[in-house]
């Protein structure tokens, strides 16, 4: 039998119901002793593999006549599953496995990728403020940074401002703003370091240095 798979929605979100249909194209009368659709989710990182999802639907024996026959299942995705993700050191993938047992003949056993999208995120209202000040070390140079939003998506801009305190007089500085992605479990590695020069000149006490840069799409 030839197998085609249809997934609705094509890109589902965590917490949604995923409807999958396996269409079997049968050329000859084919008795089966059972069939199963299995949806699995697996995370791979730093050489380790962690299965975190296994949902299955079983179908009883059928006598399949020539033509099209469909096996349909509805899988409820948990709300806390991660989205599909591919990066140099880690991967999250979902797979739909179609199995049909045919007595005295080669069984059907095929797998298909399923995409789970990242759920929409509502940015928090108001600015997010960060400071490098440590305790009461009032005499030491420290920075304060404000971001327009702490929720940032690929291909979208990062906007904010940074200022320096306890600068002293006549200080000249080059200031870079960098976005760094760290990936891996245990042994971590930088997989993205994206930045830009935002200031090159005298520093003025408390004067905001504004910046905006757009993240890569991936």
N, C-alpha and C positions, 0 to 999 in steps of 0.2 A: 504493500500500500504506500502511496505517496501522501505526505503530511504537509498541511499548511496550518499556520497558527495565526489567530486574530486576537488582539488584546485591546480591551476597552476599559478605561481610556489608554491611549498609546503611551502617555507619560503620566503615570499616576503619582499621587502624593501619599506620604505616610498617613495612615488613618482612613484611607479610602477603600472602597470595595473594588477589586480588580476582577473583571469578567474575562475569562480566557476560553477560547474555542479552538479545538484541534479538529480540522477537517480532514477526514481520511478519504482518499480517492481509491476505490476498490475496482480492480479489473476482473476479478473472478469471485465466485462464491467463496467466502472466507469465514470459517467458524473461529471464534475467539473464546478463550477461557477466562478473559478478564482484561481490564485496561485501567490505567492510572495516570492522572495528571498531578505533577508535583512541582510546587514553586519553592525554590530555595534561595537563601541569601547568604553570601560568604564575604568575609573581610579578610584581605591578605595584606600583611605589613611586616617588613623586616624579616622576611623568610618564614613567617608564621601564618597559619591559616585558621580562621575562626568562623565556623558556621553559626549563624545567629537566627536563621529562620527556616522552617520546614513546614509547609502546608500541603496537604494532599487530598485528592478526591478520587475515590475508587468507583469503578463501573463493573457491573456483572458480566457474565458471558453473553455474547451476542452472535447471531448468524448474520454476517454482513453480506449483502447482495451487491452485485456490480453497481457502481454509482458513488455518490457522495454521502458520507455519514459524519455526523458531528458529535463531539464530546465537549460539553460545556461545564465549566465550574466557576464559582464565585468565591474569591479569596479575600478575606478581610485583612488588610495590612495593619499591623500594630502602629500606634501613633509615634512610637519612639524608634522606628527603624531608620538607619541612615540612608541618604540618597545614593544613587549610582555615582561612583567616583573613580576616576582613573588618574594616577599621578606616578612619577618615577619610582617612588618607594612604597606606595600603597594603592589598594584597589578595593572597591566595594562593588560587587556584581550580583545580579539576580538572574536566575535561570529557570525556565519552564521545561520540564522533562516530560515527554510523551512516551508512554510504554503501552504496548498492546501485545498480549500473549497469544500466539497462534500455535496450536498443537501441531507437532510434526513439521514445523516450518520455522523459518527465521522470524524472530519476534521484531516488532517495531520498537526502536529505542532511539529517540532523537531529542536533542536539546536546543532551546532557543533563548536568546537573550531578552530580558524584560527590563525596561527602563523605569526606575523610580526617581521622580524629580525631587529637588529640594523644596520643602514647603515654603510658602511666602512668609517673609519676615516683616513685621511692622517695626520700623525704626522707633526707638524711644524718643519722646519729645524733649526738646531742650539740648543744650550743648553738653559734651562730656569733657571734663577737665582732668588733666594729669599733672603731677608735679614730681620733680626729682629731689625735692627738699627732704632732708633726713633729720627728724627730730628738731632740736632747737639750735642747729648749727647755722645761726643767723648770719655769720660772717662768710660763709662759703658760697661760691657761685652755684646757683641752681636755676633750672628751667621750669617754666610752666607752659603747658600746651593745651589748647582747646580744639576739639574736633566738632564739626557741625553734626556728625552722627557717628556712633560707634558701630553701626551696622553698614557694611560696605560690600557691594557686589562686584564681580568681575566686569570689567568694561565701564565701570561707573567712577566718578571723580571722588577723591578725598579732598575735603576742604577744611582748613583750620588756620591757626595762628600759634606761634610760639614766642615767648618773651623770656628774657634773662634778668636775673636779679643778683645784687651784690657784684655788679660788673666792675666797679672801679672806674678809673679814668683812662681814656686813650686805648681801650682794648679793640683790637681788630680781629675779626673772626670770619671763617668760612663755615657756613651752616648747611648741612645736607639733611633732607627729610627722606627717609627710606622705609619701605614696606617690606618686611621680611617674613616669609612663610617657612615654618619648621615642620618637618614631616617625619613620621616614624614612631615606633614604640620601643623604648629602651635606648637603642642606638639611633639618635635623631640626626637629621641632616637638613641644611637649608636647601630648599628646592626653588625658591624665588627670592631675589633681592632686587627690588625695583625702587629707584630713587631719583632725586634731582637736587641740584644746588639751589637753595632758596635765599641765600644771603652771602655777600662777600664784601665786607667793609666794616666800619666802626660799629660797635655795639652800644646801644643807648639803654640805660636802665629802664626796664619795664616796657620798652617800646615793642608793640606786637609786630612780628614778621609774618606776614600772611603768605599762605601757600595753597596751591591746588594742583593735583596731578591725577591722571586717570590710570586706573589699574589695567593691566593686560586682560584680554578676554578669557584667557585660561590660566 
